[in-house]
C-alpha cells in the first residue's frame, strides 16, 4: 500500500473530525450509515480549510487520502458518490456491519496510565459507538503508543461471543464490540510477553 504524503496528515485529521465527530462544523450532514456527498464535502470544506491553512480539498486529493491512509480510515460508497469514516464515530449513526464470529483472541492497545481504570470498569465505548479491537499484537502496540507508554490487553472474544456479545469487523480489519467487561480481559498478557522476550 502506498504511503500517504506527510503534507496530507493535516487534511486526513480534518476529515476524521468532520466525518466522525463534527459534520456540522462545515454545515454537512451524515446519513444513517455515516455517508455524505463528496462534492458537498469538498464545497463546504473550502472556507474552513482556507482558515486552517490546509491544502484545498479536491476529489483527487480525497482519492489519494482514501488510497494511502495507513489505517484505511475512509471509504467510498459503491457508486463512488459518497464517502464515510469506517469507524470511530461519536455522532449517532449505524455503520450497517453484520455481526460475525470473532477469533479466539483480539487485542486492545491503550496507555499504561489507563490500566487501573480498565481494571475497575472494563473497556467502555464512552463517547464512541464501539470499543475498538485489533487482530494482532503489533497493531495494538501502535494504537497504544498514540496515547503514551503502550500496554496491550488480550480479550477472550470467543467466550464473550458464547455469552451473547456481538462482534463486527470493519473493512479495514478493526473489530468492534459494545463493551468488554473485566472478566474477559487478560491484563497479564502484555507483561508476560515482555518478560518472555527479555529471556
C-alpha positions in Angstrom: 0.0 0.0 0.0 1.4 3.5 -0.9 2.4 5.7 2.0 0.4 8.9 2.5 2.4 12.1 1.9 3.1 13.9 5.2 1.6 17.1 3.7 -1.8 15.3 3.8 -1.7 14.3 7.5 -3.5 17.6 8.5 -6.2 17.1 5.8 -6.7 13.5 7.0 -7.1 14.6 10.6 -9.6 17.3 9.3 -11.6 14.6 7.5 -11.6 12.4 10.7 -13.0 15.3 12.7 -15.7 16.1 10.1 -16.7 12.5 9.2 -16.6 11.1 12.7 -17.4 13.9 15.1 -18.4 17.3 13.8 -20.0 17.3 10.4 -21.9 20.4 11.4 -18.6 22.3 11.7 -18.8 22.8 7.9 -22.5 22.5 7.5 -22.8 19.0 6.2 -24.9 16.1 7.4 -24.2 12.3 7.6 -26.9 9.9 6.7 -27.9 7.0 9.0 -24.9 5.0 8.0 -22.4 7.8 8.1 -22.2 8.7 4.4 -22.0 12.2 3.0 -21.9 13.5 -0.6 -18.4 14.0 -1.8 -18.9 17.2 -3.8 -20.8 18.8 -0.9 -18.0 17.9 1.4 -15.5 19.5 -1.0 -17.5 22.6 -1.4 -18.3 23.1 2.3 -14.7 22.4 3.3 -13.2 25.2 1.2 -13.8 28.1 3.7 -12.7 26.1 6.8 -9.6 24.8 5.1 -8.5 28.3 4.0 -8.8 29.5 7.6 -6.9 26.4 8.8 -4.1 26.7 6.2 -4.9 23.2 4.9 -4.4 22.1 1.3 -7.7 22.7 -0.6 -9.8 19.5 -0.7 -10.4 18.1 -4.2 -11.6 14.8 -5.5 -8.1 13.9 -6.5 -6.8 14.7 -3.0 -9.6 12.6 -1.5 -8.7 9.7 -3.8 -5.1 9.9 -2.5 -6.1 10.0 1.1 -8.5 7.1 0.8 -5.9 5.0 -1.1 -2.9 5.9 1.1 -4.2 6.4 4.6 -2.2 3.8 6.6 -5.2 2.9 8.8 -7.7 2.9 5.9 -9.9 5.1 7.9 -12.1 6.2 5.0 -14.1 4.5 2.2 -16.2 5.4 -0.8 -19.7 4.1 -1.5 -20.1 1.5 -4.3 -21.4 4.2 -6.7 -18.4 6.5 -5.9 -20.5 9.5 -5.0 -20.3 9.3 -1.2 -17.6 9.0 1.5 -17.5 8.0 5.2 -15.2 7.1 8.0 -15.1 3.3 8.6 -15.4 3.6 12.4 -14.7 5.8 15.4 -17.8 8.0 15.3 -19.2 9.9 18.2 -22.2 11.1 16.2 -25.3 8.9 16.1 -25.0 6.5 13.1 -25.4 2.9 12.3 -22.5 1.6 10.2 -24.5 -1.3 8.9 -21.9 -4.0 9.6 -23.2 -7.6 10.2 -22.2 -9.4 13.3 -19.8 -12.2 12.8 -17.9 -14.8 15.0 -14.6 -13.3 16.3 -11.3 -15.1 16.5 -10.4 -16.6 19.9 -8.4 -13.5 20.9 -8.4 -9.9 19.9 -6.2 -7.1 21.3 -6.7 -3.6 22.7 -3.9 -1.1 22.8 -4.0 1.5 25.5 -1.6 3.5 27.6 -0.3 2.2 31.0 -1.9 5.1 32.8 -5.4 4.0 31.8 -4.9 0.4 33.0 -6.1 0.9 36.6 -9.4 2.4 35.4 -9.9 -0.5 33.0 -9.2 -3.0 35.8 -12.0 -1.4 37.7 -14.6 -0.8 34.9 -13.6 -2.9 31.9 -13.5 -1.4 28.4 -16.3 1.0 27.7 -17.1 2.7 24.4 -17.7 6.1 26.2 -18.5 8.7 23.6 -17.8 6.4 20.6 -20.1 3.8 19.1 -17.9 0.8 20.0 -14.8 -0.4 21.7 -12.1 -1.0 19.0 -10.1 -4.2 19.0 -7.1 -5.2 16.8 -6.5 -8.5 15.1 -2.8 -8.7 16.2 -0.5 -7.6 19.0 1.7 -5.3 16.9 -1.2 -3.2 15.7 -2.4 -2.9 19.3 1.0 -1.7 20.4 0.9 1.0 17.7 -2.5 2.1 18.9 -1.3 2.2 22.5 1.7 4.4 21.6 -0.6 7.1 20.3 -1.8 7.6 23.9 1.5 7.2 25.8 3.5 4.2 27.2 1.8 1.3 25.4 0.0 -1.6 27.2 -1.8 -4.3 25.3 -4.8 -6.2 26.7 -5.8 -9.6 25.3 -9.5 -10.1 25.0 -11.1 -13.6 25.3 -13.5 -13.0 22.4 -14.8 -16.5 21.8 -16.0 -16.7 25.4 -17.6 -13.3 25.0 -19.4 -14.4 21.8 -20.7 -17.6 23.6 -22.0 -15.3 26.3 -24.0 -13.3 23.8 -21.8 -10.4 22.8 -22.0 -9.3 19.2 -18.8 -8.5 17.2 -18.4 -6.6 14.0 -15.5 -6.4 11.6 -14.9 -3.3 9.5 -13.4 -3.1 6.1 -10.0 -2.1 7.5 -9.8 -5.1 9.9 -10.8 -3.3 13.0 -13.1 -5.3 15.3 -15.9 -3.6 17.2 -17.9 -4.5 20.3 -20.1 -2.5 22.6 -18.0 -3.1 25.7 -15.7 -5.6 27.3 -16.3 -6.5 31.0 -13.2 -7.1 33.2 -13.6 -10.8 33.4 -12.8 -11.2 29.7 -9.6 -9.2 29.8 -6.1 -10.7 30.3 -4.1 -7.9 32.0 -1.1 -10.2 32.4 -0.7 -10.9 28.7 1.5 -7.9 27.8 3.8 -8.1 30.8 4.2 -11.8 30.4 5.1 -11.3 26.7 7.7 -8.7 27.5 9.3 -10.9 30.2 9.4 -13.8 27.7 11.1 -11.6 25.0 13.7 -10.4 27.6 14.5 -14.0 28.4 
